[in-house]
Amino acid sequence: MDNAAESLQGGFAQATAVEQIEDNVWQGNFSADWLIGQTLNGGYAMAVGARVLGAALPHPDPVTVTGHFLARTEVGPVRCEVEVLREGRGSSSGVVKLIQNGELKIQVAGVYGDMARQRGETLNFEPIPEMLSFEQCDDLPFPDNQPFRKQMLQRMASHSVRALQGEPDGSGVWRGWLDLIDGGEKDLFSVIMFSDALPPPVFSIYGREGWVPTLELSVQLHQRPCPGPLRCVFRANVITEGIVNEECLLWDSEDKIVAIARQTAKYRSPK
């Protein structure tokens, strides 16, 4: 195990730990604690690949990462094969292929930098959303077949919770709060997971029915989050013949935006 992996603390960090086993090859282990039904949470699985790139590239911090989800992942070992595309002074780029049983499951491409050395202008026209406080929101229910939910604090307004319980409001939007239930440190790799950490917002339109597999997820990381829960907005803003465009924005406890994510998914309605 590399030194970075040895220092990881908390359930998420341990569940995304990786070790180098060959030149340009790392190994991780997908944990059953991050299952949603029979499928691993896509943001969690992508974070494993992102952590590999952080270990393989000379720059440690993801700036933008994009994952293409090609086949369903499984609990157990995952082989991570890295191709370094560029090593520059201020940033580096690479691709990692996550392989199980000889099948390519996810491909993650990333541009990495060093946020401790990052300098430049700061400007943000994205308003902080008006929403209920963490204390005013309700916990999402924990279905027995979703261990992922037991790793997370997920809180939304009561009308959004009711939408998941059979009363959709037609908005296409979730506003809520997210945190790790064990109080573990939220690093940049966990931010990738948080960008996929609420139920699909399309459920607020059609109800909690059907299947919404992720095809592609792209996360732009702006800064490390401060301690405390993350304020979030998830919205399904375009649906075309079953192809859903989702957007996620995350703010930390000091109201600084930490990430913007966009996801392409396929909504498969129940027959």
Stockholm file with secondary structure:
# STOCKHOLM 1.0

chainA/1-271         MDNAAESLQGGFAQATAVEQIEDNVWQGNFSADWLIGQTLNGGYAMAVGARVLGAALPHPDPVTVTGHFLARTEVGPVRCEVEVLREGRGSSSGVVKLIQNGELKIQVAGVYGDMARQRGETLNFEPIPEMLSFEQCDDLPFPDNQPFRKQMLQRMASHSVRALQGEPDGSGVWRGWLDLIDGGEKDLFSVIMFSDALPPPVFSIYGREGWVPTLELSVQLHQRPCPGPLRCVFRANVITEGIVNEECLLWDSEDKIVAIARQTAKYRSPK
#=GR chainA/1-271 SS CCHHHHTCCSHHHHHTCCEEEETTEEEEEECGGGEETTEECHHHHHHHHHHHHHHHSSSCEEEEEEEEECSCCCSEEEEEEEEEEEECSSCEEEEEEEEETTEEEEEEEEEEECGGGCCSCCCCCCCCCCCCCTTTSEECCCCTTCGGGGGEEEEECHHHHHHHTTCCCSCCEEEEEEEETTCCCCCHHHHHHHTTCSCCTTHHHHCSCSBCCEEEEEEEECSCCCSSCEEEEEEEEEEETTEEEEEEEEECTTSCEEEEEEEEEECBCCC
#=GC SS_cons         CCHHHHTCCSHHHHHTCCEEEETTEEEEEECGGGEETTEECHHHHHHHHHHHHHHHSSSCEEEEEEEEECSCCCSEEEEEEEEEEEECSSCEEEEEEEEETTEEEEEEEEEEECGGGCCSCCCCCCCCCCCCCTTTSEECCCCTTCGGGGGEEEEECHHHHHHHTTCCCSCCEEEEEEEETTCCCCCHHHHHHHTTCSCCTTHHHHCSCSBCCEEEEEEEECSCCCSSCEEEEEEEEEEETTEEEEEEEEECTTSCEEEEEEEEEECBCCC
//
